[in-house]
Amino acid sequence: MRMIQRSSEWLTTGVGEALMMMNIDRGNYVGMNPVGARIWELIETPRDLDDLCNQLLAEFEVDEAACRRDVTAFADKLYHHGLASERASSQA
């Protein structure tokens, strides 16, 4: 099972419903829209992508297939930018 956990290397601040992030060591800045900010909040503790999608489906009006596709693509961007890491679930 694919688990996602956020990196602790980033400083964050809310700007309205959006989120601004900065990694001081790398000098990188990232902004997230309200949905991205909600995902960031949800992955404060590691979650599998199915659980994450189910939570977002309960909170937002979105098609299930689109949600899963978009969450997977967003998670890949988080991994690419060092905002989050992927780990295997301890469940069998």
N, C-alpha and C positions, 0 to 999 in steps of 0.2 A: 504494500500500500504506500502511496506517495504522500509523505508528510512534509509540510512547509513550516518553517520557523523563521521569525524575523531576526535580523542581525541587531546586536546591541551597540554597534559602532556608529549609529546615526542619531543625531539630535533632531527632535521634531517639535513643531509648533503648529497649532491650528490657525487657519486664516479663514474665518467664516466656517463653511462646511468642508473646506479643502484642507490640505496638509502640506506644509513645507518641511523639507528635510535637508540636513547638511551632515556631511562626513568631514570633520575637521582634518583628519590625517590625510585624506585624499584630496581635499579641496573641492568636493563634488556637492552639487545642489540638485534636489529633485522635488518636483511638485506633484501632488496627487489630487485628483478630483474627489468629490464626496464618496463615490463608490470605492475608489482606491483607498481612501482614508479609512473607510469602514473595514475593508479587507485587512489593512495594516493593524487596526484595532483587534480584529478577530484572531490574527495570528500572533498575538502577544504570547499565547501559549501555543505550542505546536498543534497543528490540525491537519487532518488528511483533506485532500481536495474535495472529496465527496461531501464531507461534513461542512466544509466551507461553502460549497454550492448550495447545499440544503438550507443553510442559514440565510444566505443571500436571497434564495427563492422565497423564503418566508417574509423577507423585509422589503423586497423590491418587486415591481411588476416587470418580469422578464421571462422570456421563453426558456425552458429548461435546457434545451440543446445549446442555445446562444449563451446562456449563463456558464455552462460547463466549458464551452469553447473559449469564451472570453476570460474566465478565471484561469484556465490552463495557460493561455497566452500571457496574461498578466503575471502569473507566477514565474513563467520563463523570463520575463523582463526583470522581475525582482532578483532572480538568481544571477542574471547577466550583469546587473549593476551592483551586485554584492549587498543588496538590501535584505536578502533572505537566503536560506539554504534549505536544501532538500535532504531528508533523511528517511531511512526505512523505519516503518512502524515496528514496535516491539511485539505487536500482536501477530499471531500466526494465522 
